[in-house]
Amino acid sequence: MENPTRRAFLAYTGTGVAGLGLAAIAPAAANAAEVASARGEAVVDPATVGEEPLLASVTDLGAGQVTVVLGESEVTVVDHQLAQRIARLSQTGA
């Protein structure tokens, strides 16, 4: 890949990185619906997400900004705990 654009690089590496992240959190995912329900959070049915990759990117760790992309939709939220958890995954893979 010669002089890749940021978008091309993300598209090329995103699938592998997303798969790595999902593999790291898969054991915890089995209990995620129960935890979300206990916290009073809405539980997302995986069937409603569809086949497109769901990508979360920490855009500013210090500010706790996480950008979530699904297809053409993109939203940025501030969640310091989530940003830190994702950053830890990038450091340790677990």
C-alpha positions in Angstrom: 0.0 0.0 0.0 1.8 3.1 -1.2 1.0 6.5 0.5 -2.4 5.3 1.9 -5.0 7.8 2.9 -6.3 7.7 6.5 -9.6 6.4 5.3 -8.0 3.7 3.2 -5.7 2.7 6.1 -8.7 2.5 8.5 -10.7 0.5 6.0 -7.8 -1.9 5.4 -6.9 -2.4 9.1 -10.3 -1.8 10.6 -11.6 -5.3 10.1 -8.6 -7.0 11.7 -8.5 -4.6 14.6 -12.2 -4.8 15.2 -12.0 -8.6 15.1 -9.2 -8.5 17.6 -11.2 -6.2 19.9 -14.3 -8.3 19.6 -12.3 -11.5 20.3 -10.9 -9.9 23.4 -14.3 -9.0 24.8 -16.3 -12.0 23.6 -16.3 -13.8 26.9 -17.7 -10.7 28.7 -20.4 -10.2 26.0 -22.4 -13.2 27.1 -23.2 -11.4 30.4 -23.5 -7.9 28.8 -27.3 -8.0 28.5 -27.7 -8.9 32.2 -25.3 -6.1 33.2 -26.9 -3.5 31.0 -30.4 -4.5 32.3 -29.2 -4.3 35.9 -27.9 -0.7 35.2 -31.2 0.3 33.7 -29.6 0.6 30.2 -31.3 -0.3 27.0 -30.1 -3.7 25.6 -29.4 -3.6 21.8 -30.5 -6.6 19.8 -27.6 -7.6 17.6 -30.1 -8.2 14.8 -31.0 -4.5 14.7 -27.3 -3.6 14.0 -27.2 -5.5 10.7 -24.1 -6.8 8.9 -22.1 -3.6 8.8 -19.1 -3.3 11.1 -19.6 -1.3 14.3 -16.5 0.7 15.0 -15.6 2.6 18.1 -12.6 4.9 18.0 -11.2 6.9 20.9 -10.7 10.3 19.2 -9.4 12.1 22.4 -8.5 10.0 25.3 -7.9 12.9 27.7 -11.4 14.3 27.0 -13.0 10.8 27.0 -14.3 11.3 23.4 -15.3 8.1 21.6 -16.6 8.2 18.1 -18.9 5.3 17.1 -19.5 4.6 13.4 -22.0 2.2 11.9 -22.3 2.4 8.1 -22.8 6.0 7.2 -23.9 7.0 10.7 -21.4 8.5 13.1 -21.8 9.9 16.7 -19.2 11.2 19.1 -19.9 10.8 22.9 -18.0 11.7 26.0 -17.5 8.6 28.2 -14.2 8.6 30.1 -14.6 5.0 31.4 -15.3 3.6 27.9 -12.4 5.6 26.4 -10.0 4.2 29.1 -11.3 0.6 28.6 -10.7 0.8 24.9 -7.2 2.3 25.5 -6.4 -0.5 27.9 -7.4 -3.0 25.2 -5.1 -1.4 22.7 -2.2 -1.7 25.2 -2.8 -5.2 26.5 -5.2 -6.9 24.1 -7.2 -8.0 27.1 
